[in-house]
Amino acid sequence: MTQVQPLVVVASISAISGRALELRPLLKALLSPTLAEPGCLRYEMNESLDGEGWVFTEQWQSEVHWQHHRRSPYMTQFEAAAGNLIAEMRLLVGQQT
């Protein structure tokens, strides 16, 4: 029987110049509902010193749990509300070793 390895996601987000104050509360609003999701082992938000960028460190029980998170209603709402505030978003997805 194959054991499922936890999935690790590092998301890097930077705000469009001058829009960080609008983006920050939208990002913070993701913390509580995500941490309450089944399969979420870790969901941590860190802000850059200049206040224009954020790094999320996530750990999920499995890729299935992470995909469910990505399709959740609050993530869909976040994407719609924050889409015009984000300059760049990068994802690094891998398995814990």
N, CA, C and O atoms as a MOPAC input file, in Angstrom:
PM7 MOZYME 1SCF
protein

 N      0.83800 1    -1.18200 1     0.00000 1
 C      0.00000 1     0.00000 1     0.00000 1
 C      0.88400 1     1.24600 1     0.00000 1
 O      1.78700 1     1.37100 1     0.82700 1
 N      0.62300 1     2.16300 1    -0.92300 1
 C      1.40900 1     3.37700 1    -1.06200 1
 C      0.93200 1     4.43200 1    -0.07800 1
 O     -0.26400 1     4.70200 1     0.02700 1
 N      1.86700 1     5.01900 1     0.63400 1
 C      1.53800 1     6.06800 1     1.59300 1
 C      1.52400 1     7.41200 1     0.86200 1
 O      2.43400 1     7.70700 1     0.08700 1
 N      0.50200 1     8.21700 1     1.10300 1
 C      0.40100 1     9.54000 1     0.49900 1
 C      1.31000 1    10.49100 1     1.27600 1
 O      1.20800 1    10.60200 1     2.49800 1
 N      2.19200 1    11.16900 1     0.56100 1
 C      3.08700 1    12.14200 1     1.16900 1
 C      2.39100 1    13.49300 1     1.25600 1
 O      1.66700 1    13.86900 1     0.33400 1
 N      2.59300 1    14.23000 1     2.34300 1
 C      2.02000 1    15.57100 1     2.42300 1
 C      2.50500 1    16.44300 1     1.26700 1
 O      3.63600 1    16.31000 1     0.80000 1
 N      1.64400 1    17.31600 1     0.82800 1
 C      1.95300 1    18.25300 1    -0.24100 1
 C      2.36700 1    19.57800 1     0.37400 1
 O      1.70700 1    20.06400 1     1.29200 1
 N      3.44100 1    20.16400 1    -0.11300 1
 C      3.92200 1    21.45300 1     0.35900 1
 C      3.77400 1    22.46100 1    -0.77300 1
 O      4.16000 1    22.20300 1    -1.91300 1
 N      3.20400 1    23.61600 1    -0.43000 1
 C      3.00300 1    24.68400 1    -1.40800 1
 C      3.60100 1    25.96200 1    -0.83500 1
 O      3.34000 1    26.32500 1     0.31200 1
 N      4.40600 1    26.63700 1    -1.64700 1
 C      4.90800 1    27.95900 1    -1.29000 1
 C      4.39000 1    28.90400 1    -2.36800 1
 O      4.71400 1    28.76700 1    -3.54800 1
 N      3.58000 1    29.86500 1    -1.93600 1
 C      2.98900 1    30.83400 1    -2.86100 1
 C      3.58200 1    32.19800 1    -2.57500 1
 O      3.58200 1    32.66500 1    -1.43600 1
 N      4.08600 1    32.82900 1    -3.61800 1
 C      4.66700 1    34.16500 1    -3.50900 1
 C      3.75800 1    35.12900 1    -4.27000 1
 O      3.45700 1    34.91800 1    -5.44400 1
 N      3.32500 1    36.18900 1    -3.58700 1
 C      2.38600 1    37.14500 1    -4.17200 1
 C      2.94400 1    38.54600 1    -3.98700 1
 O      3.38500 1    38.90800 1    -2.89600 1
 N      2.92400 1    39.33000 1    -5.05200 1
 C      3.32300 1    40.73200 1    -4.93700 1
 C      2.19100 1    41.61400 1    -5.45500 1
 O      1.52000 1    41.29600 1    -6.43700 1
 N      2.00800 1    42.72300 1    -4.76500 1
 C      0.94100 1    43.65900 1    -5.10200 1
 C      1.37300 1    44.57100 1    -6.24200 1
 O      2.55600 1    44.86400 1    -6.41700 1
 N      0.39500 1    45.00700 1    -7.00000 1
 C      0.63800 1    46.07300 1    -7.96900 1
 C      1.04500 1    47.30700 1    -7.16400 1
 O      0.50000 1    47.56100 1    -6.08900 1
 N      1.98500 1    48.05500 1    -7.67700 1
 C      2.48800 1    49.22800 1    -6.97200 1
 C      1.33500 1    50.12200 1    -6.50100 1
 O      0.46500 1    50.50600 1    -7.28400 1
 N      1.35200 1    50.44100 1    -5.20500 1
 C      0.33800 1    51.30600 1    -4.62400 1
 C     -0.94900 1    50.60600 1    -4.22100 1
 O     -1.87700 1    51.26600 1    -3.75300 1
 N     -1.03600 1    49.27500 1    -4.38900 1
 C     -2.27600 1    48.55200 1    -4.09300 1
 C     -2.15500 1    47.60000 1    -2.90600 1
 O     -3.10200 1    46.87100 1    -2.61100 1
 N     -1.01600 1    47.59000 1    -2.22000 1
 C     -0.78300 1    46.64500 1    -1.12100 1
 C     -1.78100 1    46.82800 1     0.02300 1
 O     -2.21600 1    45.84100 1     0.61600 1
 N     -2.14700 1    48.04600 1     0.33900 1
 C     -3.08400 1    48.27700 1     1.43400 1
 C     -4.45300 1    47.67300 1     1.15000 1
 O     -5.16500 1    47.29600 1     2.08100 1
 N     -4.82600 1    47.57800 1    -0.10600 1
 C     -6.09200 1    46.94800 1    -0.48400 1
 C     -5.97500 1    45.42500 1    -0.48300 1
 O     -6.92100 1    44.72300 1    -0.12900 1
 N     -4.81400 1    44.92500 1    -0.88000 1
 C     -4.61400 1    43.48300 1    -1.00700 1
 C     -4.42600 1    42.79300 1     0.34800 1
 O     -4.92500 1    41.68700 1     0.55100 1
 N     -3.71800 1    43.43400 1     1.26600 1
 C     -3.38500 1    42.81900 1     2.55900 1
 C     -4.60600 1    42.24000 1     3.28400 1
 O     -4.55000 1    41.07800 1     3.68800 1
 N     -5.71000 1    42.98400 1     3.47200 1
 C     -6.84200 1    42.39700 1     4.21400 1
 C     -7.49600 1    41.22700 1     3.47100 1
 O     -8.03400 1    40.32000 1     4.10700 1
 N     -7.45700 1    41.23600 1     2.15600 1
 C     -8.00400 1    40.11400 1     1.38800 1
 C     -7.17500 1    38.85100 1     1.61700 1
 O     -7.72200 1    37.75300 1     1.72300 1
 N     -5.85100 1    39.01500 1     1.69100 1
 C     -4.97400 1    37.88100 1     1.96200 1
 C     -5.15600 1    37.37200 1     3.39000 1
 O     -5.22700 1    36.16400 1     3.61500 1
 N     -5.23100 1    38.28600 1     4.34800 1
 C     -5.41000 1    37.88700 1     5.74900 1
 C     -6.72300 1    37.13900 1     5.94900 1
 O     -6.81100 1    36.24900 1     6.79500 1
 N     -7.72700 1    37.49300 1     5.18400 1
 C     -9.04200 1    36.85700 1     5.31100 1
 C     -9.01200 1    35.38700 1     4.88700 1
 O     -9.94800 1    34.64500 1     5.18300 1
 N     -7.95700 1    34.96000 1     4.20200 1
 C     -7.83700 1    33.55800 1     3.78600 1
 C     -7.37900 1    32.65100 1     4.92900 1
 O     -7.59700 1    31.44100 1     4.87800 1
 N     -6.75500 1    33.21400 1     5.94800 1
 C     -6.13000 1    32.40100 1     6.99200 1
 C     -7.11400 1    31.51700 1     7.75100 1
 O     -6.95800 1    30.29600 1     7.75600 1
 N     -8.10000 1    32.08900 1     8.37800 1
 C     -9.01400 1    31.30600 1     9.22600 1
 C     -9.76200 1    30.21700 1     8.47200 1
 O     -9.76100 1    29.06800 1     8.91300 1
 N    -10.40600 1    30.53800 1     7.34300 1
 C    -11.14000 1    29.46600 1     6.66700 1
 C    -10.22900 1    28.36900 1     6.12500 1
 O    -10.61300 1    27.20000 1     6.09200 1
 N     -9.03100 1    28.74200 1     5.70400 1
 C     -8.11600 1    27.72400 1     5.18500 1
 C     -7.63800 1    26.80400 1     6.30100 1
 O     -7.61100 1    25.58400 1     6.13700 1
 N     -7.26400 1    27.37900 1     7.42400 1
 C     -6.80200 1    26.56000 1     8.55000 1
 C     -7.89000 1    25.62100 1     9.06500 1
 O     -7.58300 1    24.59100 1     9.66700 1
 N     -9.14000 1    25.96200 1     8.83800 1
 C    -10.26200 1    25.12000 1     9.27300 1
 C    -10.59700 1    24.01000 1     8.27800 1
 O    -11.40100 1    23.13000 1     8.58400 1
 N     -9.99600 1    24.04100 1     7.10300 1
 C    -10.30500 1    23.04200 1     6.07600 1
 C     -9.74500 1    21.66600 1     6.43100 1
 O     -8.66100 1    21.55800 1     7.00400 1
 N    -10.49600 1    20.61300 1     6.08500 1
 C     -9.96000 1    19.26000 1     6.25100 1
 C     -8.68400 1    19.10200 1     5.41400 1
 O     -8.63300 1    19.52100 1     4.25800 1
 N     -7.68300 1    18.50900 1     6.00000 1
 C     -6.45100 1    18.23700 1     5.27000 1
 C     -5.41800 1    19.34700 1     5.33000 1
 O     -4.29200 1    19.16000 1     4.86900 1
 N     -5.77400 1    20.50600 1     5.89000 1
 C     -4.80800 1    21.59900 1     6.01200 1
 C     -3.95900 1    21.36400 1     7.25400 1
 O     -4.47200 1    21.37000 1     8.37300 1
 N     -2.67600 1    21.15900 1     7.05700 1
 C     -1.74700 1    20.92300 1     8.15900 1
 C     -1.00800 1    22.20000 1     8.56500 1
 O     -0.58100 1    22.35100 1     9.71000 1
 N     -0.86800 1    23.11400 1     7.60100 1
 C     -0.15400 1    24.37000 1     7.86200 1
 C     -0.56800 1    25.38400 1     6.80500 1
 O     -0.66100 1    25.06000 1     5.62100 1
 N     -0.81600 1    26.60900 1     7.24200 1
 C     -1.12200 1    27.70500 1     6.31800 1
 C     -0.64800 1    28.97600 1     6.99500 1
 O     -1.28500 1    29.48100 1     7.91900 1
 N      0.46500 1    29.47800 1     6.52700 1
 C      1.15500 1    30.57400 1     7.19700 1
 C      1.39800 1    31.70300 1     6.21000 1
 O      1.84000 1    31.47000 1     5.08500 1
 N      1.10700 1    32.92500 1     6.63200 1
 C      1.31200 1    34.10600 1     5.79300 1
 C      2.44100 1    34.94000 1     6.36700 1
 O      2.44300 1    35.25600 1     7.55600 1
 N      3.40600 1    35.30000 1     5.51900 1
 C      4.52700 1    36.14700 1     5.91900 1
 C      4.61300 1    37.32000 1     4.95900 1
 O      4.48300 1    37.15800 1     3.74600 1
 N      4.83500 1    38.51200 1     5.52000 1
 C      4.87300 1    39.73200 1     4.70700 1
 C      6.31800 1    40.20500 1     4.53600 1
 O      7.13200 1    40.11100 1     5.45400 1
 N      6.61500 1    40.71400 1     3.34500 1
 C      7.95100 1    41.25100 1     3.08600 1
 C      8.15600 1    42.54100 1     3.88900 1
 O      7.19400 1    43.18800 1     4.30200 1
 N      9.38900 1    42.89200 1     4.09500 1
 C      9.71500 1    44.08400 1     4.88200 1
 C      9.18500 1    45.36000 1     4.24200 1
 O      8.86700 1    46.31900 1     4.94500 1
 N      9.08600 1    45.38100 1     2.91400 1
 C      8.58100 1    46.58100 1     2.24400 1
 C      7.05100 1    46.64200 1     2.20800 1
 O      6.48600 1    47.63800 1     1.75700 1
 N      6.37000 1    45.57800 1     2.68300 1
 C      4.91900 1    45.56400 1     2.73300 1
 C      4.23700 1    45.40600 1     1.38700 1
 O      3.03200 1    45.63000 1     1.27600 1
 N      4.98600 1    45.02500 1     0.36600 1
 C      4.43700 1    44.90800 1    -0.99200 1
 C      4.31400 1    43.46500 1    -1.45700 1
 O      3.80100 1    43.20400 1    -2.54600 1
 N      4.78800 1    42.51300 1    -0.63100 1
 C      4.76700 1    41.11600 1    -1.04900 1
 C      4.50800 1    40.18600 1     0.12500 1
 O      4.72800 1    40.54000 1     1.28300 1
 N      4.03600 1    38.98900 1    -0.20100 1
 C      3.70900 1    37.99400 1     0.81200 1
 C      4.13800 1    36.61800 1     0.34600 1
 O      4.16000 1    36.32700 1    -0.85000 1
 N      4.47600 1    35.78200 1     1.30500 1
 C      4.78500 1    34.38600 1     1.02400 1
 C      3.88400 1    33.54600 1     1.92500 1
 O      3.84900 1    33.72800 1     3.14200 1
 N      3.16600 1    32.63200 1     1.30500 1
 C      2.33900 1    31.68000 1     2.03800 1
 C      3.05000 1    30.33700 1     2.01800 1
 O      3.46500 1    29.86100 1     0.96100 1
 N      3.18800 1    29.73200 1     3.18200 1
 C      3.74300 1    28.39300 1     3.30000 1
 C      2.58900 1    27.48300 1     3.71600 1
 O      1.97000 1    27.67100 1     4.76300 1
 N      2.31900 1    26.49800 1     2.87200 1
 C      1.17500 1    25.62300 1     3.08700 1
 C      1.63700 1    24.17000 1     3.14300 1
 O      2.59500 1    23.78000 1     2.47600 1
 N      0.94700 1    23.39000 1     3.94100 1
 C      1.16900 1    21.95300 1     3.94600 1
 C     -0.19900 1    21.29700 1     4.00500 1
 O     -1.03200 1    21.62400 1     4.85000 1
 N     -0.41100 1    20.35900 1     3.08100 1
 C     -1.69400 1    19.67900 1     2.94200 1
 C     -1.48700 1    18.17900 1     3.07700 1
 O     -0.44300 1    17.64900 1     2.69700 1
 N     -2.47500 1    17.51200 1     3.61200 1
 C     -2.41500 1    16.06200 1     3.76800 1
 C     -2.19900 1    15.37800 1     2.42800 1
 O     -1.52900 1    14.34800 1     2.35200 1
 N     -2.76900 1    15.95400 1     1.36600 1
 C     -2.63400 1    15.36300 1     0.03800 1
 C     -2.92300 1    16.42800 1    -1.01400 1
 O     -3.42200 1    17.51000 1    -0.70400 1
 N     -2.60100 1    16.10100 1    -2.25400 1
 C     -2.91200 1    17.01400 1    -3.35600 1
 C     -4.42400 1    17.17300 1    -3.50900 1
 O     -4.89800 1    18.24800 1    -3.87700 1
 N     -5.17300 1    16.12600 1    -3.23500 1
 C     -6.63900 1    16.19800 1    -3.31700 1
 C     -7.17300 1    17.27500 1    -2.37000 1
 O     -8.05200 1    18.04900 1    -2.74800 1
 N     -6.65000 1    17.32900 1    -1.15100 1
 C     -7.07900 1    18.35200 1    -0.19600 1
 C     -6.73800 1    19.75400 1    -0.71600 1
 O     -7.55700 1    20.66700 1    -0.61200 1
 N     -5.55700 1    19.92500 1    -1.26400 1
 C     -5.14800 1    21.22800 1    -1.79000 1
 C     -6.02200 1    21.63900 1    -2.95900 1
 O     -6.42500 1    22.79900 1    -3.05300 1
 N     -6.32000 1    20.70800 1    -3.85000 1
 C     -7.18000 1    21.02700 1    -5.00300 1
 C     -8.57400 1    21.42900 1    -4.53000 1
 O     -9.18100 1    22.33900 1    -5.09500 1
 N     -9.08100 1    20.76600 1    -3.50700 1
 C    -10.38000 1    21.13800 1    -2.94200 1
 C    -10.31900 1    22.57200 1    -2.41300 1
 O    -11.23800 1    23.36100 1    -2.63600 1
 N     -9.24700 1    22.89900 1    -1.72200 1
 C     -9.03600 1    24.26500 1    -1.20900 1
 C     -9.05000 1    25.27500 1    -2.35800 1
 O     -9.70700 1    26.31200 1    -2.26300 1
 N     -8.34900 1    24.98600 1    -3.41500 1
 C     -8.24800 1    25.91600 1    -4.55000 1
 C     -9.59600 1    26.18300 1    -5.20100 1
 O     -9.80200 1    27.24300 1    -5.79100 1
 N    -10.52700 1    25.21600 1    -5.09800 1
 C    -11.85300 1    25.36900 1    -5.70000 1
 C    -12.91200 1    25.82700 1    -4.69900 1
 O    -14.09200 1    25.90500 1    -5.04100 1
 N    -12.50300 1    26.12800 1    -3.47400 1
 C    -13.46600 1    26.52000 1    -2.44900 1
 C    -14.11200 1    27.86300 1    -2.81600 1
 O    -13.50500 1    28.67700 1    -3.51300 1
 N    -15.33400 1    28.08700 1    -2.35000 1
 C    -16.01900 1    29.35100 1    -2.66300 1
 C    -15.23600 1    30.58800 1    -2.21500 1
 O    -15.20400 1    31.58600 1    -2.93500 1
 N    -14.60900 1    30.53600 1    -1.04700 1
 C    -13.89500 1    31.72900 1    -0.59000 1
 C    -12.63400 1    31.99700 1    -1.41100 1
 O    -12.23500 1    33.15300 1    -1.54900 1
 N    -11.99700 1    30.96000 1    -1.95700 1
 C    -10.84400 1    31.18700 1    -2.84200 1
 C    -11.30500 1    31.78300 1    -4.16900 1
 O    -10.63600 1    32.65500 1    -4.72400 1
 N    -12.43700 1    31.32100 1    -4.67300 1
 C    -13.00100 1    31.88400 1    -5.90900 1
 C    -13.33500 1    33.35900 1    -5.69600 1
 O    -13.06900 1    34.18700 1    -6.56700 1
 N    -13.91200 1    33.68800 1    -4.55000 1
 C    -14.22700 1    35.08100 1    -4.23100 1
 C    -12.95900 1    35.90800 1    -4.09800 1
 O    -12.90600 1    37.04500 1    -4.56700 1
 N    -11.93300 1    35.34300 1    -3.45800 1
 C    -10.65900 1    36.04400 1    -3.32400 1
 C    -10.07600 1    36.36000 1    -4.69900 1
 O     -9.66300 1    37.49200 1    -4.94900 1
 N    -10.04100 1    35.38400 1    -5.58000 1
 C     -9.47300 1    35.59000 1    -6.91700 1
 C    -10.20500 1    36.69300 1    -7.66300 1
 O     -9.57800 1    37.50600 1    -8.34300 1
 N    -11.53000 1    36.72600 1    -7.54100 1
 C    -12.31300 1    37.76100 1    -8.21800 1
 C    -12.02100 1    39.14800 1    -7.63400 1
 O    -11.91100 1    40.12500 1    -8.37500 1
 N    -11.89600 1    39.23200 1    -6.30700 1
 C    -11.68200 1    40.51600 1    -5.64400 1
 C    -10.24600 1    41.01800 1    -5.76800 1
 O    -10.01600 1    42.22500 1    -5.84100 1
 N     -9.28200 1    40.10300 1    -5.79300 1
 C     -7.86900 1    40.49400 1    -5.73900 1
 C     -7.17800 1    40.48200 1    -7.09500 1
 O     -6.03900 1    40.93600 1    -7.20200 1
 N     -7.82200 1    39.98500 1    -8.10900 1
 C     -7.18700 1    39.84000 1    -9.41400 1
 C     -6.55100 1    41.10700 1    -9.95200 1
 O     -5.49000 1    41.05500 1   -10.57300 1
 N     -7.18700 1    42.24100 1    -9.72000 1
 C     -6.64300 1    43.50600 1   -10.23500 1
 C     -5.68800 1    44.18100 1    -9.25200 1
 O     -5.26800 1    45.31600 1    -9.47800 1
 N     -5.34100 1    43.48900 1    -8.16300 1
 C     -4.41300 1    44.02400 1    -7.17100 1
 C     -3.07000 1    43.30300 1    -7.16900 1
 O     -2.11100 1    43.77000 1    -6.55500 1
 N     -3.00400 1    42.17600 1    -7.84700 1
 C     -1.81400 1    41.32300 1    -7.82300 1
 C     -0.95400 1    41.55200 1    -9.06000 1
 O     -1.42400 1    41.43600 1   -10.19200 1
 N      0.31100 1    41.87900 1    -8.82400 1
 C      1.25700 1    42.05700 1    -9.92400 1
 C      1.80400 1    40.71500 1   -10.38500 1
 O      1.96400 1    40.47500 1   -11.58100 1
 N      2.09400 1    39.83300 1    -9.41400 1
 C      2.67000 1    38.52800 1    -9.74500 1
 C      2.32600 1    37.52800 1    -8.64800 1
 O      2.31500 1    37.85300 1    -7.46000 1
 N      2.04600 1    36.30700 1    -9.08000 1
 C      1.84800 1    35.21300 1    -8.13500 1
 C      2.57600 1    33.99600 1    -8.68200 1
 O      2.39500 1    33.61300 1    -9.83700 1
 N      3.40200 1    33.39600 1    -7.83200 1
 C      4.15400 1    32.19700 1    -8.22500 1
 C      3.88000 1    31.10800 1    -7.21600 1
 O      3.77600 1    31.36300 1    -6.01700 1
 N      3.76400 1    29.88900 1    -7.71300 1
 C      3.53300 1    28.72400 1    -6.86100 1
 C      4.67300 1    27.73400 1    -7.03200 1
 O      5.11100 1    27.45200 1    -8.14700 1
 N      5.13900 1    27.21900 1    -5.92200 1
 C      6.09200 1    26.12200 1    -5.91700 1
 C      5.37300 1    24.99000 1    -5.17800 1
 O      5.04800 1    25.11400 1    -3.99800 1
 N      5.13200 1    23.89000 1    -5.88700 1
 C      4.36400 1    22.78500 1    -5.33000 1
 C      5.23200 1    21.54400 1    -5.33700 1
 O      5.82500 1    21.20600 1    -6.36100 1
 N      5.31100 1    20.86300 1    -4.20600 1
 C      6.10800 1    19.66200 1    -4.13700 1
 C      5.65200 1    18.76100 1    -3.00200 1
 O      4.72600 1    19.09100 1    -2.26100 1
 N      6.30200 1    17.64300 1    -2.88000 1
 C      5.97900 1    16.72700 1    -1.81200 1
 C      7.05000 1    16.78100 1    -0.75100 1
 O      8.23600 1    16.94200 1    -1.04200 1
 N      6.60900 1    16.64400 1     0.49500 1
 C      7.54300 1    16.66000 1     1.60700 1
 C      8.43700 1    15.42900 1     1.52300 1
 O      7.97200 1    14.32100 1     1.25600 1
 N      9.71500 1    15.64300 1     1.75400 1
 C     10.65300 1    14.50800 1     1.70500 1
 C     11.25000 1    14.28200 1     3.06400 1
 O     12.06400 1    13.37400 1     3.23800 1

